């Protein structure tokens, strides 16, 4: 050991305990994987990973590896599409004013920009409406409907909301407005709103059938409506060239929203993200180009992680701390100078958002009630006065990750508060809030993320109900995090050719995770080093029996290095394989998710 402390030279006093994850080797349909490898001439590991993701048929595998725009489902299959597209097309032909009423998050902003762009390209009179997060909250509100009616709007087209807005849409009808809803949230058990159409992949068609793929984001549904409207304006199934070009360009917005909204990156979402990322690389709009510049992505091709952690937060920053309209203007402007100014403004607000988030997170941690063993309740509900409602969703996600419990964070303001919830695997948030609805004024969302409004006098009752519901579904103590391994592999199997095939399994995200592999009995070669501004990350080389030494990078793992290397014996790694490209060269790299000394027992590899 070095004089400075452990094998890395770091003081053991700086080490923090990290939860010990349970490694689980997933079952794999090996016969089907062998068939895929043979028929498609794939490396065995690539075939195994396809089979692990439920892609067992060779033709389905070919479509997965070569996604094409023709693989997207017909827009007309969506419930409500025929009536919705007819009404919008008529409004465009007749120059009736259309308001595109979106949400203030990435999905709502991108979908609003998409529809405005196409409607205006078709010569329509289209105006946006994005509610203010603080004063209006999510979705429709009656004052906005009255204001739009007074401004001469004849048709309201929603993006990312409206399926449950029965009263607000009834008011619109009373005021002489037609409403076309585009949404992807659950429609609820009550009567549907009296809209001209509710275009929603999670609703049923009149004949009782459903759309083939229910997991579109709000912008994805808006894209399908724009596609069908463009067909009507073009006089047939083939869209005219100007509108076709506009639709194709809009796939960049669909890709951003799809990644940001954390919907499964499979089926037609996968197609949209593949095409959209290519547009971000080759032909970004002035606004997106400015975002890429302020996000310091540089000349490299932006990927899913760039969208999730660099582009989307800057778009979101506008609605979290101020006026979401600035992000909408950024996505629509054709002026590079204006785009750069707006992007820099959003970049500054994103920096401010992170500071606010850190402060509220520290205060929220103090509000988590721990028992005598230091464990949280089955479901966490914390609230604070004056907390910014624009960041409580992020704070809820941090608490859920830290405590391994579904978490709700509420920003109180006077007699009520608005909150956001985030979940852990296996716990359905939307159903949980429905079970606690007697304590809530309003709620909505998805299985993984949701929002709510609660009166101050009902907060304690909601907290107790949420804890009971979570306890009934999750049991007692928080379960340790689980790493579900795709395969155990010798490092010698990870050559450049195999990894280039594995790259075709991307883009990765919800529903299509990046491959997670394990290797055991590895020798650490040379001296590890720490990286990053705070030396939180680690880099080292490992070698398997008779194989080459490969570089391993463990983000956030520097504090665990001393325990890993204690004793100098073999180590086991759980990692995601990667090809690191730099100045024309390629290097196989292991992105470590977890590591431990010794030989981790696991099943056979591919």
C-alpha positions in Angstrom: 0.0 0.0 0.0 1.2 3.5 -0.7 2.1 6.0 2.0 -0.8 8.1 1.1 -3.4 5.4 2.0 -4.8 2.6 -0.1 -3.5 1.2 -3.4 -4.7 4.2 -5.3 -3.1 6.8 -3.1 -6.5 8.0 -1.8 -7.2 8.3 1.9 -9.5 5.6 3.2 -11.3 8.3 5.2 -12.7 9.6 2.0 -14.4 6.4 1.1 -18.2 6.3 1.3 -20.2 3.1 1.7 -21.9 2.1 -1.6 -24.8 -0.3 -1.7 -23.8 -3.8 -2.7 -25.7 -4.7 -5.9 -27.0 -8.2 -6.5 -25.7 -9.6 -9.7 -28.3 -11.7 -11.6 -27.6 -13.5 -14.8 -30.6 -13.3 -17.0 -32.0 -16.4 -18.6 -31.4 -16.5 -22.4 -33.2 -18.5 -25.1 -30.0 -20.1 -26.3 -31.5 -22.3 -29.1 -33.1 -19.2 -30.7 -29.8 -17.2 -30.3 -27.9 -20.0 -32.1 -30.4 -19.9 -34.9 -30.1 -16.1 -35.2 -26.3 -16.3 -35.2 -26.4 -18.9 -38.0 -29.0 -17.3 -40.3 -27.8 -13.7 -39.9 -24.1 -14.6 -39.7 -23.8 -12.7 -36.4 -21.3 -13.0 -33.6 -22.7 -15.4 -30.9 -22.8 -12.6 -28.3 -24.8 -10.2 -30.6 -27.3 -13.0 -31.3 -27.6 -13.8 -27.6 -28.3 -10.1 -26.9 -31.0 -9.9 -29.5 -32.7 -13.1 -28.1 -32.4 -11.6 -24.6 -34.4 -8.6 -25.8 -37.2 -10.9 -27.1 -36.1 -10.7 -30.8 -36.2 -14.4 -31.7 -37.3 -14.4 -35.3 -34.6 -13.8 -38.0 -36.9 -11.3 -39.9 -37.6 -9.4 -36.8 -33.9 -9.3 -36.1 -33.2 -7.9 -39.6 -35.7 -5.2 -39.1 -34.2 -4.3 -35.7 -30.7 -4.1 -37.0 -31.8 -2.1 -40.1 -34.6 0.3 -38.9 -36.4 2.0 -41.7 -39.0 4.7 -41.9 -41.3 2.2 -43.6 -41.4 0.2 -40.4 -43.5 2.9 -38.7 -47.2 2.2 -38.3 -49.9 3.8 -40.3 -51.1 7.1 -38.6 -54.6 6.2 -39.5 -54.5 3.3 -37.0 -54.5 5.7 -34.1 -57.8 6.1 -32.3 -59.4 9.5 -33.2 -57.0 10.1 -36.1 -59.6 10.3 -39.0 -61.8 12.9 -37.3 -58.8 14.9 -35.8 -56.9 15.1 -39.1 -60.1 16.0 -41.0 -60.8 18.9 -38.6 -57.2 20.3 -38.7 -57.0 20.0 -42.5 -60.3 21.9 -42.9 -59.1 24.6 -40.5 -55.9 25.0 -42.5 -57.7 25.2 -45.8 -60.2 27.7 -44.4 -57.6 29.8 -42.6 -59.2 29.3 -39.2 -56.9 30.2 -36.4 -55.5 27.1 -34.7 -53.9 27.2 -31.2 -51.4 24.5 -30.5 -51.7 24.1 -26.7 -48.6 22.2 -25.5 -47.0 21.4 -22.2 -44.0 23.2 -20.7 -41.6 20.2 -20.7 -39.4 18.9 -23.5 -42.1 16.6 -24.9 -44.7 19.3 -25.0 -42.4 22.0 -26.4 -41.0 19.7 -29.2 -44.5 18.6 -30.2 -45.8 22.2 -30.2 -42.8 23.2 -32.4 -43.5 20.3 -34.8 -47.2 21.1 -35.3 -46.7 24.8 -35.6 -43.9 24.3 -38.2 -46.1 22.0 -40.4 -49.3 24.1 -40.0 -47.5 27.3 -40.9 -45.7 25.5 -43.9 -49.2 24.6 -45.1 -50.2 28.3 -45.0 -52.2 28.0 -41.8 -52.9 30.6 -39.1 -51.3 28.8 -36.1 -50.3 30.2 -32.7 -48.8 28.5 -29.7 -49.9 28.4 -26.1 -47.6 27.0 -23.4 -48.9 27.3 -19.8 -46.8 28.8 -17.1 -45.6 26.1 -14.7 -46.0 28.2 -11.6 -49.3 30.1 -12.1 -51.2 27.6 -14.4 -49.7 24.2 -13.9 -49.9 21.2 -16.2 -52.5 20.9 -19.0 -55.7 22.8 -19.8 -57.0 25.6 -17.7 -60.2 27.5 -18.1 -58.7 31.0 -18.2 -56.5 30.0 -21.1 -59.4 28.6 -23.0 -61.4 31.9 -22.5 -58.3 33.9 -23.6 -57.8 31.9 -26.8 -61.5 32.2 -27.7 -61.3 35.9 -27.3 -58.2 36.0 -29.6 -60.2 34.5 -32.4 -59.0 30.9 -32.1 -61.4 28.4 -33.6 -59.5 25.1 -33.1 -57.3 24.0 -30.2 -54.9 21.2 -30.8 -53.3 19.8 -27.7 -49.9 18.2 -27.3 -49.1 15.8 -24.5 -52.3 16.4 -22.5 -56.0 16.7 -22.7 -57.3 13.1 -22.4 -58.8 13.8 -19.0 -59.7 17.5 -19.4 -63.5 16.9 -19.5 -64.5 20.2 -17.9 -62.1 22.4 -19.8 -63.0 20.9 -23.2 -66.7 21.3 -22.4 -66.0 25.0 -21.8 -64.2 25.2 -25.1 -67.3 23.8 -26.8 -69.5 26.3 -25.1 -67.3 29.1 -26.4 -67.5 27.7 -30.0 -64.1 26.1 -30.1 -63.3 22.7 -31.5 -60.6 20.7 -29.7 -58.4 18.0 -31.1 -56.5 16.2 -28.4 -53.1 14.6 -29.0 -51.9 12.8 -26.0 -50.2 9.6 -24.7 -51.3 9.4 -21.1 -53.9 7.0 -19.8 -57.4 8.1 -20.6 -58.9 7.3 -17.3 -62.1 5.4 -16.3 -64.5 8.4 -16.6 -66.4 9.7 -19.7 -64.1 10.9 -22.5 -63.9 14.7 -23.1 -66.3 16.1 -25.7 -63.5 16.8 -28.2 -63.7 16.5 -31.9 -61.1 13.7 -31.5 -58.8 12.2 -28.9 -55.8 10.9 -30.7 -54.1 8.7 -28.2 -52.2 5.4 -28.8 -53.4 4.1 -25.4 -57.1 4.6 -26.1 -59.3 2.1 -27.9 -60.8 2.5 -31.4 -64.6 2.4 -31.7 -64.3 -1.3 -32.8 -62.5 -2.1 -29.6 -59.1 -2.6 -31.3 -56.0 -0.7 -30.1 -53.0 0.9 -31.8 -50.1 -1.6 -32.5 -47.6 0.4 -30.3 -48.9 2.2 -27.2 -45.6 3.8 -26.1 -45.3 6.9 -28.3 -44.4 10.1 -26.5 -46.5 13.2 -27.0 -44.4 14.5 -29.8 -44.6 11.1 -31.5 -48.4 11.3 -31.5 -48.2 14.9 -32.8 -45.9 13.7 -35.6 -48.5 11.1 -36.6 -51.2 13.8 -36.7 -49.0 16.0 -38.8 -48.3 13.1 -41.2 -52.0 12.4 -41.6 -52.9 16.1 -42.0 -50.2 16.5 -44.6 -51.7 13.6 -46.6 -55.1 15.3 -46.6 -53.6 18.6 -47.8 -51.7 16.7 -50.5 -54.8 15.0 -51.8 -53.7 11.4 -51.3 -51.5 9.0 -49.4 -48.3 10.5 -50.9 -47.3 13.7 -49.2 -46.3 16.7 -51.3 -42.5 17.4 -51.4 -42.5 20.6 -49.3 -44.6 19.0 -46.5 -42.7 15.7 -46.8 -39.4 17.6 -46.2 -40.9 19.4 -43.2 -42.1 16.0 -41.8 -38.7 14.4 -42.3 -36.9 17.4 -40.6 -39.3 17.1 -37.6 -38.0 13.6 -36.8 -35.1 15.4 -34.9 -37.8 16.8 -32.6 -39.4 13.4 -32.2 -36.1 11.9 -31.3 -35.3 14.5 -28.7 -38.7 14.2 -27.1 -38.7 10.4 -27.2 -35.4 10.2 -25.4 -36.4 12.9 -22.9 -39.7 11.3 -22.0 -38.1 8.0 -21.3 -40.5 5.9 -23.4 -39.2 2.5 -24.7 -36.7 2.8 -27.5 -38.2 -0.1 -29.5 -40.6 -0.5 -32.5 -41.3 2.8 -34.1 -39.7 4.9 -31.4 -36.5 3.2 -32.3 -37.0 4.2 -36.0 -37.7 7.8 -35.0 -34.6 8.1 -32.8 -32.3 6.5 -35.4 -33.5 8.9 -38.0 -33.7 11.8 -35.7 -30.2 11.4 -34.3 -28.9 11.2 -37.9 -30.6 14.6 -38.6 -29.0 16.1 -35.5 -25.6 15.1 -36.9 -26.1 16.0 -40.6 -28.6 18.8 -40.8 -29.6 20.4 -37.5 -31.9 23.5 -37.5 -30.3 26.8 -36.3 -31.8 26.3 -32.8 -30.6 22.7 -32.4 -27.2 23.6 -33.8 -26.9 26.4 -31.1 -28.0 23.9 -28.4 -25.3 21.5 -29.6 -22.7 24.3 -29.3 -23.6 25.5 -25.8 -23.8 21.9 -24.6 -20.2 21.5 -25.8 -20.9 18.4 -27.9 -18.5 19.7 -30.5 -18.0 17.9 -33.8 -18.8 14.3 -32.5 -22.0 12.7 -33.4 -24.7 13.4 -30.7 -26.1 10.2 -29.2 -28.9 9.3 -26.8 -26.9 10.3 -23.7 -26.2 13.7 -25.3 -29.9 14.2 -25.8 -30.8 13.0 -22.3 -28.2 14.9 -20.3 -27.2 17.9 -22.4 -29.9 18.9 -24.9 -33.1 18.0 -23.1 -32.2 19.7 -19.8 -31.5 23.0 -21.5 -34.9 22.9 -23.3 -36.5 22.0 -20.0 -34.8 24.8 -18.2 -37.0 27.4 -19.9 -40.2 26.0 -18.4 -38.7 25.0 -15.0 -37.5 28.5 -14.1 -39.3 30.8 -16.4 -41.1 31.1 -19.7 -41.1 27.9 -21.8 -41.9 30.0 -24.9 -38.2 30.8 -25.2 -37.3 27.2 -25.8 -40.2 27.0 -28.4 -38.8 30.1 -30.1 -35.3 28.5 -30.2 -36.6 25.4 -31.9 -38.6 27.4 -34.5 -36.2 30.3 -35.3 -34.3 30.4 -38.6 -32.0 33.1 -37.4 -28.6 31.7 -36.2 -27.8 34.8 -34.2 -31.2 34.7 -32.3 -30.8 31.0 -31.8 -27.3 31.5 -30.3 -28.6 34.1 -27.9 -31.6 32.0 -26.8 -29.4 28.9 -26.4 -26.9 30.8 -24.2 -29.9 32.1 -22.1 -31.2 28.6 -21.6 -27.7 27.3 -20.8 -27.4 29.9 -18.0 -30.8 29.0 -16.7 -29.8 25.3 -16.7 -26.8 26.2 -14.6 -29.0 28.1 -12.2 -31.5 25.1 -12.2 -28.7 22.8 -11.1 -27.8 25.0 -8.1 -31.5 25.2 -7.0 -31.8 21.5 -7.4 -28.8 20.8 -5.2 -30.1 23.1 -2.5 -33.6 21.5 -2.5 -32.1 18.0 -2.6 -30.1 18.6 0.5 -33.2 20.0 2.3 -35.4 17.1 1.0 -32.9 14.5 2.3 -33.3 16.0 5.8 -37.1 15.5 5.5 -36.9 11.8 4.8 -38.0 10.0 8.0 -35.7 7.1 8.8 -36.4 4.4 11.3 -34.1 3.2 14.1 -32.1 1.2 11.5 -31.6 4.1 9.2 -34.2 2.9 6.7 -36.8 5.0 4.9 -40.5 4.2 4.8 -41.8 2.1 1.9 -42.8 5.2 0.0 -41.2 8.6 0.5 -43.2 11.9 0.6 -41.4 15.1 1.5 -42.6 18.7 1.2 -41.0 22.1 1.6 -42.2 25.7 1.6 -41.0 27.8 -1.3 -39.4 24.9 -3.1 -39.2 25.5 -6.9 -41.9 23.3 -8.5 -39.8 23.2 -11.7 -37.1 21.0 -10.1 -39.0 18.8 -7.6 -39.3 16.0 -10.3 -35.5 15.9 -10.5 -35.1 15.8 -6.7 -37.7 13.0 -6.5 -35.6 11.0 -9.0 -32.5 11.6 -6.9 -34.3 10.4 -3.7 -35.7 7.3 -5.4 -32.2 6.4 -6.7 -30.6 7.0 -3.3 -33.1 5.3 -1.0 -34.4 2.7 -3.5 -38.0 3.8 -2.7 -40.7 5.5 -4.8 -40.4 9.2 -3.9 -42.7 12.2 -4.0 -41.4 15.8 -3.6 -44.0 18.5 -3.1 -43.4 22.3 -3.4 -45.8 23.9 -1.0 -47.2 27.4 -1.7 -49.9 28.7 0.5 -52.8 26.4 0.9 -51.7 23.8 -1.6 -48.6 22.3 -3.2 -47.6 20.8 -6.5 -45.5 17.7 -6.5 -43.7 15.2 -8.7 -43.1 11.5 -8.2 -40.5 9.1 -9.4 -40.4 5.4 -9.0 -38.2 2.3 -8.5 -38.5 -0.9 -10.6 -41.8 -2.7 -10.2 -43.8 0.1 -8.6 -46.5 1.7 -10.8 -46.7 5.4 -9.8 -49.9 6.3 -11.7 -51.8 3.5 -10.1 -50.3 4.4 -6.7 -51.6 8.0 -7.0 -55.0 6.7 -8.2 -55.2 4.6 -5.0 -54.4 7.7 -2.9 -56.7 10.0 -5.0 -59.1 10.8 -2.1 -56.3 12.9 -0.6 -55.4 14.7 -3.9 -56.9 17.5 -5.8 -55.4 16.3 -9.1 -52.9 13.8 -10.4 -51.6 12.2 -13.6 -48.6 10.7 -15.3 -47.0 7.4 -16.2 -45.9 4.3 -14.5 -42.4 5.8 -13.9 -43.2 9.5 -13.4 -46.2 11.4 -12.2 -47.4 14.8 -10.9 -50.0 15.8 -8.4 -51.7 18.7 -6.5 -52.4 18.4 -2.8 -54.0 20.7 -0.3 -51.8 21.4 2.8 -54.5 20.0 5.1 -54.4 16.7 3.2 -50.7 16.3 2.9 -50.3 14.1 6.0 -53.1 11.9 4.9 -51.6 11.5 1.5 -48.2 10.7 3.0 -49.7 7.9 5.1 -51.8 6.5 2.2 -48.8 6.5 -0.1 -46.6 4.8 2.5 -49.2 2.1 3.1 -49.8 1.5 -0.7 -46.0 1.3 -1.3 -45.6 -1.1 1.7 -48.3 -3.4 0.4 -46.6 -3.6 -3.0 -42.9 -3.5 -2.1 -42.8 -5.1 1.3 -40.5 -4.1 4.2 -36.8 -3.2 3.8 -35.6 -1.7 0.5 -34.3 -4.3 -1.8 -30.7 -4.0 -2.9 -30.1 -2.7 -6.4 -30.1 -5.5 -9.0 -27.7 -5.7 -12.0 -29.3 -7.9 -14.6 -26.4 -9.3 -16.6 -26.9 -10.3 -20.2 -24.0 -12.7 -20.3 -20.7 -13.6 -18.7 -17.9 -13.4 -21.3 -14.2 -13.9 -21.6 -12.6 -10.5 -22.4 -10.9 -12.0 -25.4 -14.3 -12.2 -27.1 -14.7 -8.5 -27.1 -12.8 -7.5 -30.3 -13.5 -4.5 -32.5 -15.5 -6.5 -35.0 -17.9 -7.9 -32.4 -18.3 -4.5 -30.8 -19.1 -2.9 -34.2 -22.0 -5.3 -34.5 -23.1 -4.7 -31.0 -23.3 -0.9 -31.8 -26.1 -1.8 -34.3 -28.2 -2.8 -31.3 -28.4 0.8 -30.3 -29.6 3.4 -29.7 -30.0 2.3 -26.1 -32.4 3.5 -23.5 -35.6 2.6 -21.8 -36.8 -0.8 -23.2 -33.5 -1.4 -25.0 -30.7 -1.1 -22.4 -27.1 -1.2 -23.4 -25.6 -4.7 -23.0 -24.5 -5.4 -19.5 -21.8 -8.1 -19.3 -19.6 -9.6 -16.6 -16.1 -11.0 -16.5 -14.4 -12.8 -13.6 -11.0 -13.7 -12.5 -9.4 -10.6 -14.0 -6.0 -9.2 -13.1 -5.6 -5.5 -12.6 -2.6 -4.4 -14.7 -0.5 -1.4 -13.6 -1.6 1.3 -11.3 -5.2 2.7 -11.4 -5.6 6.4 -11.6 -8.4 8.8 -10.6 -10.0 11.3 -13.0 -12.4 14.2 -13.0 -12.4 17.6 -11.3 -13.1 15.9 -7.9 -11.2 12.7 -8.7 -14.4 10.8 -8.4 -13.9 8.6 -11.4 -11.3 5.8 -11.9 -9.5 4.3 -14.9 -7.4 1.1 -14.9 -6.5 -1.9 -17.1 -7.6 -5.5 -16.6 -6.5 -8.7 -18.3 -8.3 -12.0 -18.5 -6.5 -15.4 -18.8 -4.3 -15.3 -21.9 -6.0 -12.2 -23.3 -5.0 -8.6 -23.9 -5.2 -5.8 -21.3 -8.3 -3.6 -21.8 -9.0 -0.2 -20.3 -11.8 0.0 -17.8 -13.4 3.3 -16.8 -15.6 3.5 -13.6 -17.5 6.7 -13.4 -18.1 7.5 -9.7 -16.1 4.5 -8.7 -12.9 6.1 -7.3 -14.1 5.8 -3.7 -14.5 2.0 -4.1 -11.1 1.3 -5.6 -9.2 0.7 -2.3 -11.7 -2.0 -1.2 -11.6 -3.5 -4.7 -7.9 -3.8 -4.9 -7.2 -4.8 -1.3 -5.2 -8.0 -1.2 -4.1 -7.8 -4.9 -6.2 -10.8 -6.0 -8.4 -11.3 -9.0 -11.4 -9.0 -9.5 -14.8 -9.3 -11.2 -16.4 -6.6 -13.3 -19.9 -5.8 -14.4 -19.6 -3.5 -17.4 -21.0 -2.2 -20.7 -18.6 -2.7 -23.6 -17.7 0.3 -25.8 -15.6 1.2 -28.7 -13.7 4.4 -27.9 -12.8 6.2 -31.2 -10.1 8.9 -31.1 -8.2 10.4 -34.1 -9.0 7.5 -36.4 -8.1 4.7 -34.0 -10.4 2.4 -32.0 -10.0 0.9 -28.6 -12.2 -1.5 -26.8 -13.2 0.0 -23.4 -15.1 -1.4 -20.5 -17.6 1.1 -18.8 -17.8 -0.4 -15.3 -21.2 -0.5 -13.5 -20.0 -2.5 -10.5 -16.9 -4.3 -9.4 -15.8 -6.5 -6.5 -12.8 -8.5 -5.4 -12.6 -12.2 -6.1 -14.4 -14.4 -8.6 -18.1 -13.6 -8.8 -20.1 -16.8 -9.3 -22.2 -16.7 -12.5 -23.5 -18.9 -15.2 -22.1 -19.6 -18.6 -21.5 -17.0 -21.3 -22.4 -17.1 -25.0 
